[in-house]
Amino acid sequence: MTPELLREIFGWGVLINMGLLLWWLLFITLAHDWTYRFHSRWFKLTVEQFDAIHYQGMAIYKISIFLLYIVPWLALHIAA
C-alpha cells in the first residue's frame, strides 16, 4: 500500500466515523425521550444512567476516532 492510499483510507475513515458520531449525538439530542423509552423496554435504567452511558460511549468513540484514524492520518501527512 502506498502512503497516498493509506492517507485516503484514513481520511474516509475519519469522515465516516465523525458522521456516525454526529448522527448519534443528533439522535440522542432530538429523539431523547423516544430513544430512552425504546431502550428502557429491555434495560432498567434511569434517565440519568441512560444519559451517562451515552455520554461515556460518545466520549470513548470520539477518543477512538482520534487515536485510530486522525493521528495516523496526520502522521502520514507529516511523513510524506
C-alpha positions as CSV (number, residue, x, y, z in Angstrom):
1,M,0.0,0.0,0.0
2,T,1.2,3.4,-0.9
3,P,1.2,6.3,1.7
4,E,-1.3,8.1,-0.6
5,L,-3.7,5.2,-0.5
6,L,-3.4,5.0,3.3
7,R,-4.0,8.7,3.7
8,E,-7.1,8.4,1.6
9,I,-8.3,5.4,3.6
10,F,-7.8,7.1,6.9
11,G,-9.4,10.3,5.6
12,W,-12.5,8.5,4.6
13,G,-12.5,6.6,7.9
14,V,-12.4,9.9,9.7
15,L,-15.3,11.3,7.7
16,I,-17.5,8.2,8.1
17,N,-16.8,7.8,11.9
18,M,-17.4,11.5,12.6
19,G,-20.6,11.3,10.6
20,L,-21.7,8.3,12.8
21,L,-20.8,10.3,15.9
22,L,-22.8,13.3,14.7
23,W,-25.7,11.1,13.9
24,W,-25.6,9.5,17.4
25,L,-25.4,13.0,19.0
26,L,-28.3,14.3,17.0
27,F,-30.4,11.2,17.5
28,I,-29.9,11.3,21.3
29,T,-30.5,15.1,21.4
30,L,-33.5,15.3,19.1
31,A,-35.2,12.0,19.9
32,H,-34.1,11.6,23.5
33,D,-37.4,10.6,25.0
34,W,-38.3,8.1,22.3
35,T,-34.8,6.5,22.5
36,Y,-35.0,6.3,26.3
37,R,-38.4,4.6,26.1
38,F,-37.2,2.2,23.4
39,H,-34.1,1.1,25.5
40,S,-36.0,1.0,28.8
41,R,-38.1,-1.8,27.5
42,W,-35.1,-4.1,27.8
43,F,-33.0,-2.4,30.4
44,K,-34.0,-1.0,33.8
45,L,-32.3,2.4,33.5
46,T,-33.0,5.8,35.0
47,V,-32.8,8.8,32.6
48,E,-29.6,9.8,34.4
49,Q,-28.0,6.4,33.8
50,F,-29.1,6.4,30.2
51,D,-27.6,9.8,29.6
52,A,-24.4,8.9,31.4
53,I,-24.0,5.7,29.3
54,H,-24.5,7.5,26.0
55,Y,-22.2,10.4,27.1
56,Q,-19.4,7.9,28.0
57,G,-20.0,5.9,24.9
58,M,-19.7,9.0,22.7
59,A,-16.5,10.1,24.5
60,I,-14.9,6.7,24.1
61,Y,-15.9,6.6,20.4
62,K,-14.5,10.1,19.8
63,I,-11.2,9.2,21.5
64,S,-11.0,6.1,19.4
65,I,-11.5,8.1,16.2
66,F,-8.7,10.4,17.2
67,L,-6.3,7.6,18.1
68,L,-7.1,5.1,15.3
69,Y,-7.8,7.5,12.4
70,I,-6.8,11.1,12.9
71,V,-3.4,10.5,14.4
72,P,-2.3,8.0,11.7
73,W,-3.7,10.3,9.0
74,L,-1.8,13.3,10.4
75,A,1.4,11.2,10.7
76,L,1.1,10.1,7.1
77,H,0.7,13.7,6.0
78,I,3.7,14.8,8.0
79,A,5.9,11.9,6.9
80,A,5.1,12.2,3.2
